[in-house]
Amino acid sequence: MKKSFFIVLIALFFISSAFSQSNFRIGVNAGIPVGDIEEFTTFQLGADVAYLYPVSNLFSVGALAGYSRYFGDDVSTPLGNINVDDISFLPIAASARFGFENSLFVGADLGYAVGLDDGNDGGFYYRPKLGYAFGPVALIASFSGISVDGGDVSSVNLGVEFGF
């Protein structure tokens, strides 16, 4: 618990620092769980904040912090129905993007997702992205994965991002 609290404090520090800068981004996304988790959850919702520093006209790097929740499902077993609890994470990651001349971009987030539930230790976080920017607003398709003990928590997502 102390470890999670410390990581949340670090994330809040980075977020508050980003508010005073340009290239600040806020995004929301929804997804369909896939892989190991798809039988136990129904859908995923998430939000994140990021600061991206432009290294060149087409390449940016920065930091990202967010919140992701996988909503549990009722699972039928021979012994009866089991209600699976929701699973929540706080991803903290390095972020990079490469833009093309036509507003299309690719990117990736790599870091650690802190587990916010009892018995959820978190794990390695990765999220490749493909997006299209309409000025300060971008539509993003992504695959989000968290490597946890015994498997992966993954989803295919669609989202929108607002730049400031």
TIRO-2110 file (N, C-alpha, C; in Angstrom, 1 decimal):
// TIRO-2110
0.8, -1.2, 0.0, N, 1, A
0.0, 0.0, 0.0, CA, 1, A
0.9, 1.3, 0.0, C, 1, A
2.0, 1.2, 0.8, N, 2, A
2.9, 2.4, 0.8, CA, 2, A
3.5, 2.6, -0.5, C, 2, A
3.8, 1.5, -1.2, N, 3, A
4.4, 1.6, -2.6, CA, 3, A
3.4, 2.3, -3.5, C, 3, A
2.2, 1.9, -3.5, N, 4, A
1.2, 2.4, -4.4, CA, 4, A
1.0, 3.9, -4.1, C, 4, A
0.9, 4.3, -2.8, N, 5, A
0.7, 5.7, -2.4, CA, 5, A
1.9, 6.5, -2.9, C, 5, A
3.1, 6.0, -2.8, N, 6, A
4.3, 6.7, -3.3, CA, 6, A
4.3, 6.9, -4.8, C, 6, A
3.9, 5.9, -5.5, N, 7, A
3.8, 6.0, -7.0, CA, 7, A
2.7, 7.0, -7.4, C, 7, A
1.6, 7.0, -6.7, N, 8, A
0.5, 8.0, -7.0, CA, 8, A
1.0, 9.4, -6.8, C, 8, A
1.8, 9.6, -5.7, N, 9, A
2.3, 11.0, -5.4, CA, 9, A
3.3, 11.4, -6.5, C, 9, A
4.1, 10.5, -7.0, N, 10, A
5.0, 10.8, -8.1, CA, 10, A
4.2, 11.2, -9.4, C, 10, A
3.2, 10.4, -9.6, N, 11, A
2.4, 10.7, -10.8, CA, 11, A
1.7, 12.0, -10.7, C, 11, A
1.2, 12.4, -9.5, N, 12, A
0.6, 13.7, -9.4, CA, 12, A
1.5, 14.8, -9.5, C, 12, A
2.8, 14.6, -9.1, N, 13, A
3.8, 15.6, -9.3, CA, 13, A
4.0, 15.9, -10.8, C, 13, A
4.2, 14.8, -11.6, N, 14, A
4.4, 14.9, -13.0, CA, 14, A
3.2, 15.6, -13.7, C, 14, A
2.0, 15.2, -13.2, N, 15, A
0.7, 15.8, -13.8, CA, 15, A
0.7, 17.3, -13.5, C, 15, A
1.0, 17.7, -12.2, N, 16, A
0.9, 19.1, -11.9, CA, 16, A
2.0, 19.9, -12.6, C, 16, A
3.1, 19.3, -12.9, N, 17, A
4.2, 20.0, -13.6, CA, 17, A
3.7, 20.2, -15.1, C, 17, A
3.0, 19.2, -15.6, N, 18, A
2.5, 19.3, -17.0, CA, 18, A
1.5, 20.4, -17.2, C, 18, A
0.7, 20.8, -16.1, N, 19, A
-0.3, 21.8, -16.3, CA, 19, A
0.4, 23.2, -16.6, C, 19, A
1.6, 23.4, -16.2, N, 20, A
2.2, 24.7, -16.5, CA, 20, A
3.0, 24.7, -17.8, C, 20, A
2.9, 23.7, -18.6, N, 21, A
3.6, 23.6, -19.9, CA, 21, A
2.6, 23.5, -21.0, C, 21, A
3.1, 23.8, -22.2, N, 22, A
2.3, 23.5, -23.4, CA, 22, A
2.5, 22.0, -23.8, C, 22, A
1.8, 21.5, -24.8, N, 23, A
1.9, 20.1, -25.2, CA, 23, A
1.3, 19.2, -24.2, C, 23, A
0.4, 19.7, -23.4, N, 24, A
-0.3, 18.9, -22.4, CA, 24, A
-1.5, 18.3, -23.1, C, 24, A
-1.8, 17.0, -22.8, N, 25, A
-2.9, 16.3, -23.4, CA, 25, A
-3.7, 15.5, -22.4, C, 25, A
-5.0, 15.5, -22.6, N, 26, A
-5.9, 14.7, -21.8, CA, 26, A
-6.7, 13.8, -22.8, C, 26, A
-6.8, 12.5, -22.4, N, 27, A
-7.5, 11.6, -23.3, CA, 27, A
-8.4, 10.7, -22.5, C, 27, A
-9.5, 10.2, -23.2, N, 28, A
-10.4, 9.2, -22.7, CA, 28, A
-10.5, 8.1, -23.7, C, 28, A
-10.7, 6.9, -23.2, N, 29, A
-10.8, 5.8, -24.1, CA, 29, A
-11.8, 4.7, -23.6, C, 29, A
-12.3, 3.9, -24.5, N, 30, A
-13.1, 2.7, -24.1, CA, 30, A
-12.6, 1.5, -24.9, C, 30, A
-12.7, 0.4, -24.3, N, 31, A
-12.2, -0.8, -25.1, CA, 31, A
-12.9, -2.1, -24.8, C, 31, A
-12.5, -3.1, -25.6, N, 32, A
-13.0, -4.4, -25.5, CA, 32, A
-11.9, -5.3, -25.0, C, 32, A
-12.1, -6.0, -23.8, N, 33, A
-11.0, -6.8, -23.3, CA, 33, A
-10.8, -8.0, -24.2, C, 33, A
-9.5, -8.4, -24.4, N, 34, A
-9.1, -9.5, -25.2, CA, 34, A
-8.1, -10.4, -24.4, C, 34, A
-7.9, -11.6, -24.9, N, 35, A
-6.9, -12.4, -24.3, CA, 35, A
-7.3, -13.1, -23.0, C, 35, A
-6.4, -13.2, -22.1, N, 36, A
-6.6, -13.8, -20.8, CA, 36, A
-7.8, -13.3, -20.1, C, 36, A
-8.1, -12.0, -20.2, N, 37, A
-9.1, -11.4, -19.4, CA, 37, A
-10.5, -11.3, -20.0, C, 37, A
-10.7, -11.6, -21.3, N, 38, A
-11.9, -11.4, -22.0, CA, 38, A
-13.1, -12.2, -21.4, C, 38, A
-12.8, -13.3, -20.8, N, 39, A
-13.9, -14.2, -20.3, CA, 39, A
-14.4, -13.6, -18.9, C, 39, A
-13.7, -12.8, -18.3, N, 40, A
-14.0, -12.3, -16.9, CA, 40, A
-14.4, -10.9, -16.8, C, 40, A
-14.2, -10.1, -17.9, N, 41, A
-14.6, -8.7, -17.9, CA, 41, A
-15.4, -8.4, -19.2, C, 41, A
-16.2, -7.3, -19.1, N, 42, A
-17.1, -6.9, -20.2, CA, 42, A
-16.6, -5.8, -21.0, C, 42, A
-16.0, -4.8, -20.4, N, 43, A
-15.4, -3.7, -21.2, CA, 43, A
-14.4, -2.9, -20.3, C, 43, A
-13.7, -2.0, -20.9, N, 44, A
-12.7, -1.2, -20.3, CA, 44, A
-12.9, 0.3, -20.5, C, 44, A
-12.7, 1.1, -19.5, N, 45, A
-12.8, 2.6, -19.6, CA, 45, A
-11.5, 3.1, -19.0, C, 45, A
-10.9, 4.2, -19.7, N, 46, A
-9.7, 4.7, -19.2, CA, 46, A
-9.6, 6.2, -19.5, C, 46, A
-8.7, 6.9, -18.8, N, 47, A
-8.4, 8.3, -19.0, CA, 47, A
-6.9, 8.5, -18.7, C, 47, A
-6.3, 9.4, -19.4, N, 48, A
-4.9, 9.7, -19.1, CA, 48, A
-4.6, 11.1, -19.4, C, 48, A
-3.5, 11.5, -18.8, N, 49, A
-2.9, 12.9, -19.0, CA, 49, A
-1.5, 12.7, -19.4, C, 49, A
-1.0, 13.5, -20.3, N, 50, A
0.4, 13.3, -20.8, CA, 50, A
1.0, 14.7, -21.1, C, 50, A
2.3, 14.8, -21.1, N, 51, A
3.0, 15.9, -21.6, CA, 51, A
4.0, 15.4, -22.6, C, 51, A
3.9, 15.9, -23.8, N, 52, A
4.9, 15.5, -24.9, CA, 52, A
5.7, 16.6, -25.3, C, 52, A
7.0, 16.4, -25.2, N, 53, A
8.0, 17.4, -25.6, CA, 53, A
8.4, 17.2, -27.0, C, 53, A
8.3, 18.2, -27.9, N, 54, A
8.7, 18.0, -29.3, CA, 54, A
10.2, 18.0, -29.5, C, 54, A
10.8, 16.8, -29.9, N, 55, A
12.2, 16.7, -30.1, CA, 55, A
12.5, 17.3, -31.5, C, 55, A
11.6, 17.1, -32.4, N, 56, A
11.6, 17.6, -33.8, CA, 56, A
10.2, 17.9, -34.2, C, 56, A
10.0, 18.3, -35.5, N, 57, A
8.7, 18.6, -36.0, CA, 57, A
7.8, 17.4, -36.0, C, 57, A
8.4, 16.2, -36.1, N, 58, A
7.6, 15.0, -36.3, CA, 58, A
7.7, 14.0, -35.1, C, 58, A
8.6, 14.3, -34.2, N, 59, A
8.8, 13.3, -33.1, CA, 59, A
8.7, 14.0, -31.7, C, 59, A
8.0, 13.4, -30.8, N, 60, A
7.8, 13.9, -29.5, CA, 60, A
8.0, 12.8, -28.4, C, 60, A
8.5, 13.1, -27.3, N, 61, A
8.6, 12.2, -26.2, CA, 61, A
8.1, 12.9, -24.9, C, 61, A
7.7, 12.1, -23.9, N, 62, A
7.2, 12.6, -22.7, CA, 62, A
6.8, 11.6, -21.7, C, 62, A
5.9, 12.0, -20.8, N, 63, A
5.4, 11.1, -19.7, CA, 63, A
3.9, 11.1, -19.7, C, 63, A
3.4, 10.0, -19.2, N, 64, A
1.9, 9.8, -19.2, CA, 64, A
1.5, 9.1, -17.9, C, 64, A
0.4, 9.5, -17.3, N, 65, A
-0.2, 8.9, -16.2, CA, 65, A
-1.7, 8.8, -16.4, C, 65, A
-2.3, 7.7, -16.0, N, 66, A
-3.7, 7.5, -16.3, CA, 66, A
-4.4, 6.6, -15.3, C, 66, A
-5.6, 6.3, -15.6, N, 67, A
-6.4, 5.4, -14.9, CA, 67, A
-7.2, 4.5, -15.8, C, 67, A
-7.2, 3.2, -15.6, N, 68, A
-7.8, 2.2, -16.4, CA, 68, A
-8.6, 1.2, -15.5, C, 68, A
-9.9, 1.0, -15.9, N, 69, A
-10.8, 0.1, -15.2, CA, 69, A
-11.4, -0.9, -16.1, C, 69, A
-11.2, -2.2, -15.8, N, 70, A
-11.8, -3.3, -16.5, CA, 70, A
-13.0, -3.8, -15.6, C, 70, A
-14.2, -3.7, -16.2, N, 71, A
-15.4, -4.0, -15.5, CA, 71, A
-15.7, -5.5, -15.5, C, 71, A
-15.8, -6.1, -14.3, N, 72, A
-16.0, -7.5, -14.1, CA, 72, A
-17.3, -8.0, -14.6, C, 72, A
-17.4, -9.3, -14.9, N, 73, A
-18.6, -10.0, -15.5, CA, 73, A
-19.0, -11.1, -14.5, C, 73, A
-20.2, -11.6, -14.8, N, 74, A
-20.7, -12.8, -14.1, CA, 74, A
-20.3, -14.0, -14.9, C, 74, A
-19.6, -14.9, -14.3, N, 75, A
-19.1, -16.1, -15.0, CA, 75, A
-19.8, -17.3, -14.5, C, 75, A
-20.3, -18.1, -15.4, N, 76, A
-21.0, -19.4, -15.0, CA, 76, A
-20.0, -20.5, -14.9, C, 76, A
-20.1, -21.2, -13.8, N, 77, A
-19.3, -22.4, -13.6, CA, 77, A
-20.2, -23.6, -13.2, C, 77, A
-19.7, -24.8, -13.2, N, 78, A
-20.5, -25.9, -12.8, CA, 78, A
-21.0, -25.8, -11.3, C, 78, A
-20.3, -24.9, -10.5, N, 79, A
-20.7, -24.7, -9.1, CA, 79, A
-21.6, -23.5, -8.9, C, 79, A
-22.0, -22.8, -10.0, N, 80, A
-22.8, -21.7, -10.0, CA, 80, A
-22.2, -20.4, -10.6, C, 80, A
-22.8, -19.3, -10.5, N, 81, A
-22.3, -18.1, -11.0, CA, 81, A
-21.3, -17.4, -10.0, C, 81, A
-20.3, -16.8, -10.6, N, 82, A
-19.3, -16.1, -9.9, CA, 82, A
-19.3, -14.7, -10.4, C, 82, A
-19.4, -13.7, -9.5, N, 83, A
-19.3, -12.3, -9.8, CA, 83, A
-17.9, -11.8, -9.7, C, 83, A
-17.3, -11.5, -10.9, N, 84, A
-15.9, -11.1, -10.9, CA, 84, A
-15.8, -9.6, -10.6, C, 84, A
-14.9, -9.2, -9.7, N, 85, A
-14.8, -7.8, -9.3, CA, 85, A
-14.1, -7.0, -10.4, C, 85, A
-14.3, -5.7, -10.5, N, 86, A
-13.6, -4.8, -11.4, CA, 86, A
-12.2, -4.8, -11.1, C, 86, A
-11.3, -4.5, -12.1, N, 87, A
-9.9, -4.5, -11.9, CA, 87, A
-9.4, -3.1, -12.3, C, 87, A
-8.7, -2.4, -11.5, N, 88, A
-8.3, -1.0, -11.8, CA, 88, A
-6.7, -0.9, -11.7, C, 88, A
-6.2, 0.0, -12.6, N, 89, A
-4.8, 0.2, -12.7, CA, 89, A
-4.5, 1.7, -12.8, C, 89, A
-3.3, 2.1, -12.4, N, 90, A
-2.8, 3.4, -12.6, CA, 90, A
-1.5, 3.3, -13.4, C, 90, A
-1.6, 3.4, -14.8, N, 91, A
-0.4, 3.3, -15.6, CA, 91, A
0.4, 4.6, -15.5, C, 91, A
1.7, 4.4, -15.4, N, 92, A
2.7, 5.5, -15.4, CA, 92, A
3.7, 5.1, -16.4, C, 92, A
3.9, 5.9, -17.4, N, 93, A
4.7, 5.5, -18.6, CA, 93, A
5.5, 6.6, -19.3, C, 93, A
6.5, 6.2, -20.0, N, 94, A
7.2, 7.1, -20.9, CA, 94, A
6.3, 7.0, -22.2, C, 94, A
6.2, 8.1, -22.9, N, 95, A
5.4, 8.1, -24.1, CA, 95, A
6.2, 8.7, -25.3, C, 95, A
6.0, 8.1, -26.5, N, 96, A
6.7, 8.7, -27.7, CA, 96, A
5.7, 8.6, -28.8, C, 96, A
5.9, 9.6, -29.7, N, 97, A
5.0, 9.7, -30.9, CA, 97, A
5.9, 10.1, -32.1, C, 97, A
5.5, 9.5, -33.3, N, 98, A
6.1, 9.9, -34.5, CA, 98, A
5.0, 10.3, -35.4, C, 98, A
5.0, 11.6, -35.9, N, 99, A
3.9, 12.1, -36.8, CA, 99, A
4.3, 12.1, -38.2, C, 99, A
3.4, 11.9, -39.1, N, 100, A
3.6, 12.0, -40.5, CA, 100, A
3.1, 13.3, -41.0, C, 100, A
3.4, 13.7, -42.2, N, 101, A
3.0, 15.0, -42.7, CA, 101, A
1.5, 15.2, -42.8, C, 101, A
0.7, 14.2, -42.9, N, 102, A
-0.7, 14.3, -43.1, CA, 102, A
-1.6, 14.1, -41.8, C, 102, A
-1.1, 14.5, -40.7, N, 103, A
-1.8, 14.4, -39.4, CA, 103, A
-1.9, 13.0, -38.8, C, 103, A
-1.5, 12.0, -39.5, N, 104, A
-1.5, 10.6, -39.0, CA, 104, A
-0.2, 10.5, -38.1, C, 104, A
-0.4, 9.7, -37.0, N, 105, A
0.8, 9.5, -36.1, CA, 105, A
0.7, 8.1, -35.5, C, 105, A
1.9, 7.6, -35.2, N, 106, A
2.0, 6.3, -34.4, CA, 106, A
2.8, 6.6, -33.1, C, 106, A
2.5, 5.8, -32.1, N, 107, A
3.1, 6.1, -30.8, CA, 107, A
3.1, 4.9, -30.0, C, 107, A
3.7, 5.0, -28.8, N, 108, A
3.8, 3.9, -27.8, CA, 108, A
4.0, 4.5, -26.4, C, 108, A
3.3, 3.8, -25.5, N, 109, A
3.6, 4.1, -24.1, CA, 109, A
4.2, 2.9, -23.4, C, 109, A
5.2, 3.0, -22.7, N, 110, A
5.9, 1.9, -22.0, CA, 110, A
6.1, 2.3, -20.5, C, 110, A
5.7, 1.4, -19.6, N, 111, A
6.0, 1.8, -18.2, CA, 111, A
5.4, 0.7, -17.3, C, 111, A
4.9, 1.1, -16.2, N, 112, A
4.4, 0.2, -15.1, CA, 112, A
3.0, 0.6, -14.8, C, 112, A
2.1, -0.3, -14.7, N, 113, A
0.7, -0.1, -14.2, CA, 113, A
0.6, -0.6, -12.8, C, 113, A
0.3, 0.4, -11.9, N, 114, A
0.2, 0.1, -10.5, CA, 114, A
-1.2, -0.5, -10.3, C, 114, A
-1.3, -1.7, -9.7, N, 115, A
-2.6, -2.3, -9.3, CA, 115, A
-3.2, -1.6, -8.2, C, 115, A
-4.5, -1.2, -8.3, N, 116, A
-5.2, -0.4, -7.3, CA, 116, A
-6.1, -1.3, -6.4, C, 116, A
-6.2, -2.5, -6.7, N, 117, A
-7.1, -3.4, -5.9, CA, 117, A
-6.4, -4.4, -5.0, C, 117, A
-7.0, -4.9, -4.0, N, 118, A
-6.4, -5.9, -3.2, CA, 118, A
-6.0, -7.1, -4.0, C, 118, A
-4.8, -7.6, -3.9, N, 119, A
-4.3, -8.7, -4.6, CA, 119, A
-3.8, -8.4, -6.0, C, 119, A
-3.9, -7.2, -6.4, N, 120, A
-3.5, -6.7, -7.8, CA, 120, A
-2.2, -6.0, -7.6, C, 120, A
-1.1, -6.7, -8.0, N, 121, A
0.2, -6.1, -7.8, CA, 121, A
0.6, -5.2, -9.0, C, 121, A
-0.1, -5.2, -10.1, N, 122, A
0.2, -4.4, -11.3, CA, 122, A
1.2, -5.2, -12.1, C, 122, A
1.8, -4.5, -13.1, N, 123, A
2.8, -5.1, -14.0, CA, 123, A
3.2, -4.2, -15.1, C, 123, A
4.1, -4.7, -16.0, N, 124, A
4.6, -4.0, -17.1, CA, 124, A
3.5, -3.5, -18.0, C, 124, A
3.5, -2.3, -18.4, N, 125, A
2.4, -1.6, -19.2, CA, 125, A
3.0, -1.3, -20.5, C, 125, A
2.2, -1.6, -21.6, N, 126, A
2.6, -1.2, -22.9, CA, 126, A
1.3, -0.9, -23.7, C, 126, A
1.4, 0.1, -24.6, N, 127, A
0.3, 0.6, -25.4, CA, 127, A
0.7, 1.2, -26.7, C, 127, A
0.8, 0.4, -27.7, N, 128, A
1.0, 1.0, -29.1, CA, 128, A
-0.3, 1.7, -29.5, C, 128, A
-0.1, 2.8, -30.3, N, 129, A
-1.2, 3.7, -30.7, CA, 129, A
-1.1, 4.0, -32.2, C, 129, A
-2.2, 4.3, -32.8, N, 130, A
-2.3, 4.8, -34.1, CA, 130, A
-3.4, 5.9, -34.0, C, 130, A
-3.0, 7.1, -34.5, N, 131, A
-4.0, 8.2, -34.3, CA, 131, A
-4.0, 9.1, -35.5, C, 131, A
-5.1, 10.0, -35.5, N, 132, A
-5.2, 11.0, -36.5, CA, 132, A
-5.6, 12.3, -35.8, C, 132, A
-4.9, 13.4, -36.1, N, 133, A
-5.1, 14.6, -35.4, CA, 133, A
-5.9, 15.6, -36.3, C, 133, A
-6.9, 16.1, -35.6, N, 134, A
-7.8, 17.2, -36.2, CA, 134, A
-7.5, 18.5, -35.5, C, 134, A
-6.4, 19.1, -35.7, N, 135, A
-6.0, 20.2, -34.9, CA, 135, A
-5.6, 19.7, -33.5, C, 135, A
-6.2, 20.4, -32.4, N, 136, A
-5.9, 20.0, -31.1, CA, 136, A
-6.6, 18.7, -30.6, C, 136, A
-7.5, 18.1, -31.4, N, 137, A
-8.2, 16.9, -31.1, CA, 137, A
-7.7, 15.8, -31.9, C, 137, A
-7.5, 14.6, -31.3, N, 138, A
-7.0, 13.4, -32.0, CA, 138, A
-7.9, 12.2, -31.7, C, 138, A
-8.2, 11.4, -32.7, N, 139, A
-8.8, 10.1, -32.5, CA, 139, A
-7.7, 9.1, -32.5, C, 139, A
-7.8, 8.2, -31.5, N, 140, A
-6.7, 7.2, -31.3, CA, 140, A
-7.3, 5.8, -31.2, C, 140, A
-6.7, 4.9, -31.9, N, 141, A
-6.9, 3.4, -31.8, CA, 141, A
-5.7, 2.9, -31.1, C, 141, A
-5.9, 2.0, -30.1, N, 142, A
-4.7, 1.4, -29.4, CA, 142, A
-5.0, 0.0, -28.9, C, 142, A
-3.9, -0.6, -28.6, N, 143, A
-3.9, -1.9, -27.9, CA, 143, A
-3.3, -1.7, -26.5, C, 143, A
-3.9, -2.0, -25.4, N, 144, A
-3.4, -1.7, -24.1, CA, 144, A
-3.1, -3.1, -23.5, C, 144, A
-1.9, -3.3, -23.0, N, 145, A
-1.6, -4.5, -22.3, CA, 145, A
-0.8, -4.3, -21.0, C, 145, A
-1.2, -5.1, -20.0, N, 146, A
-0.5, -5.1, -18.7, CA, 146, A
-0.1, -6.6, -18.4, C, 146, A
1.2, -6.8, -18.3, N, 147, A
1.7, -8.2, -18.0, CA, 147, A
1.7, -8.3, -16.5, C, 147, A
0.8, -9.2, -16.0, N, 148, A
0.6, -9.5, -14.6, CA, 148, A
1.0, -10.9, -14.3, C, 148, A
1.2, -11.3, -13.0, N, 149, A
1.5, -12.6, -12.7, CA, 149, A
0.4, -13.6, -13.2, C, 149, A
0.8, -14.5, -14.0, N, 150, A
-0.2, -15.5, -14.5, CA, 150, A
-0.9, -15.1, -15.8, C, 150, A
-0.5, -14.0, -16.5, N, 151, A
-1.1, -13.7, -17.7, CA, 151, A
-1.1, -12.2, -18.1, C, 151, A
-2.0, -11.8, -18.9, N, 152, A
-2.1, -10.4, -19.4, CA, 152, A
-3.5, -9.9, -19.2, C, 152, A
-3.5, -8.6, -18.9, N, 153, A
-4.8, -7.8, -18.9, CA, 153, A
-4.7, -6.9, -20.1, C, 153, A
-5.5, -7.2, -21.1, N, 154, A
-5.4, -6.5, -22.4, CA, 154, A
-6.7, -6.0, -23.0, C, 154, A
-6.7, -5.0, -23.8, N, 155, A
-7.9, -4.5, -24.5, CA, 155, A
-7.5, -3.8, -25.8, C, 155, A
-8.5, -3.8, -26.7, N, 156, A
-8.4, -3.0, -27.9, CA, 156, A
-9.3, -1.8, -27.7, C, 156, A
-8.7, -0.6, -27.9, N, 157, A
-9.4, 0.6, -27.5, CA, 157, A
-9.6, 1.6, -28.6, C, 157, A
-10.6, 2.5, -28.4, N, 158, A
-10.8, 3.7, -29.2, CA, 158, A
-10.9, 4.8, -28.3, C, 158, A
-10.3, 6.0, -28.7, N, 159, A
-10.4, 7.1, -27.7, CA, 159, A
-10.2, 8.4, -28.5, C, 159, A
-10.4, 9.5, -27.7, N, 160, A
-10.2, 10.8, -28.2, CA, 160, A
-9.3, 11.5, -27.2, C, 160, A
-8.5, 12.4, -27.8, N, 161, A
-7.5, 13.1, -27.0, CA, 161, A
-7.6, 14.6, -27.3, C, 161, A
-7.4, 15.4, -26.3, N, 162, A
-7.5, 16.9, -26.4, CA, 162, A
-6.2, 17.5, -26.0, C, 162, A
-5.6, 18.3, -26.9, N, 163, A
-4.3, 18.9, -26.6, CA, 163, A
-4.5, 20.4, -26.2, C, 163, A
-3.6, 20.8, -25.3, N, 164, A
-3.7, 22.2, -24.8, CA, 164, A
-2.3, 22.9, -25.0, C, 164, A
END
